[in-house]
Amino acid sequence: MFGKKKDKEKKVREPFNPRKEAKLLPGYIIVAIWVFFTIFLLLWILAASFSTAPEIMKGEVFKFATGLHPDNYIRAWQANSISTFFLNSLLYAVVTMVGAVIISAPAAYVLSRFTFLGNKPIRSGFLIAMSIPQIMIVLPLMSIAIQLDINGSRGLLMFLYIGMQIPYTTTFLMTFFQNLSRTYEEAAAIDGCTPMMTFWRIMFPLAQPGIITVGIFIFMNIWNEYFISLIFASSSDIMPVGPGLKSVLTSMQYTGDWGGLFAAVVIVFLPTLLLYIFLSEKIISGVTGGGIKG
């Protein structure tokens, strides 16, 4: 059995073609340079987070002449308010992820499985909403927030984040619901399930790969968001990591704690890196699964 499997694998593999590989060589070189530069940059930041300010200024972060300095992380977490920014971003990302999925999944299901008057205009509206730049809606939103006296609050930020993620999340999930077989709904109807019961008990779990994928994308988008929080997070108590890290960088001009700054950068970067490392397969399967007819 194992011998036959190996024979099949050998037949599938294409023979080495020097001419074909030579044409791809420039692309390989560009990718190799990009990978090397990216890895070197990440290693330099990591090394700098364990170094002292003089070592960083001299460019000697890999020598560790005075040893490792893990206290940079303790100082960054406590003294530079990174803990507050980190927890705020975690709150915003989780609440936005859950809220956007709960709102968008039923909408995506209805738009993809039912034909009704206004279906196409609503779909087009979501696509148009995705194309509107954030800078165009900032001033109207700021004016409304000031009139309602809700500016500078965590609730406002979470409301804005959820609203901005709904068009993308709905459009993304529509693909998954469109490709699910209708036999599931027919079987559920025979068993006496209402459309709402069918969605939550059957269709929603079946769309789990897409929901997980779009949830990860939402989390990363909110974690890395900067512009909206810069405008509406007027207090450091509600700032996420984006503008918070900028304020830490500004303070470094006076304190010179460059080791603490790079430690803060690593702390901020770590969640998205871990998400990608441990969930990369789910992301890939979720993105490719949306194009496969069930």
Buried (B, 14 or more C-beta within 10 A) or exposed (E): EEEEEEEEEEEEEEEEEEEEEEEEEEEEEEEEEEEEEEEEEEEBBBBBBBBBBEBBEEEBBEEBEEEEBEEBBEBBBEBBBBEBBBEBBBBBBBBBBEBBBEBBBBBBBBBBBEEEEEEEEEBEEBEEBEEEEEEEBBEEBEEEBEEEEEBBBBEBBBBBBBBBBBBBBBBBBBBBBBBBEEEBBEEBEEEEBEBEEBBBEBBBEBBEBBBBBBBBBBBBBBBBBEEBBBBBBEEEEBBBBBBBBEBBEEBBEEEEBBBBBBBBBBBBBEBBEEBEEEBEEBBEBBBEBBEEEB
